[in-house]
């Protein structure tokens, strides 16, 4: 036969039904073909002829066929798997030519074909290997096994391979010793211990060096933060204010509730106020909120809560108008003194064009005119959870 093609490998994607796969290349013996299945997790299994597949077409000059066995075990390649078929003859020469007499051209051609097949196998494997650029010369030998054990492969200032204990040296990312120790951990339990939490599922990130590590990596980045404002940090408004702070005892020795009571059916909505000076890392954008509340009586009727805000700068008057209110609604769930939490509100724009250092005033009220507010008893405010976004790692 002739070998006019350099192709010596073909890869198929499994579909759960196809069992016959063409080799697309010629081969002289079944032993010269290697078949490998790669599963969805990139685990490779070398198949054995007669166990997972059969092979036909050796020496035909027109390729062959790998046929997957389906009984007594079905080895059909499933979805998200790949089947790799390679020509992989051993680098041996088993033809012995006579010292004299006629030479068989068929034998010679087969020997030449085998030599080329071995060379193509080597080339296929080299194509999957790291190589120096064509313009470079020299060896890229690995350090000895004892020198590279439990270490990283790296390159020195000359571009030669070295073994290092961590990602350090010129060109390496800037990390501190704590992170380098974490990268060296070989399993989740060890990493969790480094993080200060002991075994998996226990503890929290408590390592002192972790604070330094966060700063090394650029600190805390943009994201949502929260502020909790309890009812005890609020005051009824001077005009149309809710009831003063009330202590509600559930059972002696159990949690007491400190609440502001908002009456039902008032013509003028009852309100309370509080103030927040946001951290300088706040992006000065909109905020959202959740209302934590309870009720004095059993029932499933509803309530509507509103919140509005205004920012006041240093040296300016607080005699300004609050911004547009945003409402959230919620329903009681049956029992008195249940802790109830509204959904997170739509975005609330704080009026006054906030700037860093401004004092933000908030007004929370019960909107008894809202269709959902059909509760005939007091709605008891426990507190407000404010959500805001930061765009800096700290307040510097």
Secondary structure as UniProt FT lines:
FT   STRAND          9..13
FT   STRAND          20..22
FT   HELIX           30..32
FT   STRAND          33..38
FT   TURN            40..41
FT   STRAND          44..46
FT   TURN            50..52
FT   STRAND          53..56
FT   TURN            58..59
FT   STRAND          65..68
FT   TURN            79..80
FT   STRAND          82..87
FT   HELIX           105..127
FT   TURN            134..135
FT   HELIX           145..148
FT   TURN            149..150
FT   STRAND          152..155
FT   TURN            157..158
FT   STRAND          161..164
FT   TURN            170..171
FT   HELIX           177..184
FT   HELIX           188..194
FT   TURN            195..196
FT   TURN            200..201
FT   HELIX           209..216
FT   TURN            217..218
FT   STRAND          223..230
FT   HELIX           231..233
FT   STRAND          235..236
FT   STRAND          246..249
FT   TURN            252..253
FT   STRAND          256..262
FT   STRAND          271..276
FT   TURN            280..281
FT   STRAND          287..295
FT   STRAND          302..312
FT   TURN            314..315
FT   STRAND          326..331
FT   TURN            336..337
FT   STRAND          340..341
FT   TURN            352..353
FT   TURN            356..357
FT   STRAND          359..366
FT   TURN            368..369
FT   TURN            371..372
FT   STRAND          379..390
//
